[in-house]
């Protein structure tokens, strides 16, 4: 999954999201082999994730199709800035449904 962090989040928010993604990569590994890897978006990438501040904590489930290639994760600051919440929303982005 590709990651692009929009700059309308503050530097400390961006750093927190990046640390949480790195933690998620480590925690969702099998025999120390990563199952997912986040990286910065390249100019050639068509599909990517963006984060924005907004109401609540939300993310559409799975890869978006069609013209909308930007997958937006909404994280209200400061309420959604908890590792477990960010990981939960990223799991939605990767296609995992809540129970």
C-alpha positions in Angstrom: 0.0 0.0 0.0 1.3 3.4 -0.9 1.2 6.3 1.5 1.0 10.0 0.9 0.6 12.3 3.8 -1.0 15.6 2.9 0.5 18.7 4.5 -2.6 20.1 6.1 -1.7 17.9 9.0 0.9 19.4 11.4 4.5 18.0 11.5 3.9 16.3 14.9 0.7 14.6 13.5 2.6 13.4 10.4 5.4 12.0 12.6 2.9 10.2 14.8 1.2 8.6 11.8 4.5 7.4 10.4 5.6 5.9 13.7 2.2 4.1 13.9 2.6 2.7 10.4 6.1 1.5 11.3 4.8 -0.2 14.4 2.0 -1.8 12.4 4.5 -3.2 9.9 6.4 -4.8 12.7 3.3 -6.1 14.5 1.8 -7.6 11.3 4.9 -9.7 10.4 5.3 -13.4 10.2 8.6 -14.8 11.3 10.0 -11.3 11.0 8.9 -11.0 7.4 6.7 -7.9 6.8 3.2 -8.6 5.4 2.7 -5.0 4.6 5.1 -2.1 3.8 4.2 1.5 3.7 6.3 3.9 1.6 6.1 7.5 0.3 4.1 8.0 -2.8 6.0 8.3 -6.0 4.9 10.5 -8.9 4.2 7.3 -10.9 1.9 5.7 -8.3 -1.8 5.7 -9.3 -3.4 4.6 -6.0 -2.3 6.0 -2.7 -3.5 6.9 0.8 -3.9 10.4 2.1 -4.6 11.5 5.7 -6.7 14.5 6.6 -8.1 16.1 9.7 -11.8 16.0 9.9 -14.8 14.9 11.9 -14.3 11.5 13.4 -12.0 8.6 12.5 -12.9 6.9 9.2 -11.7 5.2 6.0 -13.4 3.5 3.2 -12.9 -0.3 3.1 -10.5 -1.6 0.4 -9.0 -0.2 -2.8 -11.0 2.5 -4.5 -11.8 2.0 -8.1 -12.5 4.3 -11.0 -11.4 7.9 -11.2 -10.9 8.4 -7.4 -7.4 7.0 -6.9 -6.7 8.8 -3.6 -7.8 6.8 -0.6 -8.6 9.3 2.2 -8.3 8.4 5.9 -9.9 10.9 8.1 -8.4 11.3 11.6 -9.8 14.0 13.9 -7.0 15.6 16.0 -6.5 14.8 18.9 -9.2 12.2 19.4 -8.1 9.8 16.6 -4.4 10.0 17.3 -4.1 6.7 19.2 -2.0 3.9 17.7 -4.9 1.4 17.8 -7.3 3.8 16.0 -4.9 4.7 13.2 -4.1 1.0 12.7 -7.8 0.2 12.7 -8.4 2.7 9.9 -5.4 1.5 8.0 -6.8 -2.1 8.2 -10.0 -0.8 6.6 -7.9 0.8 3.9 -6.3 -2.6 3.3 -9.7 -4.2 3.0 -10.5 -5.5 6.5 -14.0 -5.0 7.7 -14.9 -4.3 11.3 -16.8 -6.9 13.2 
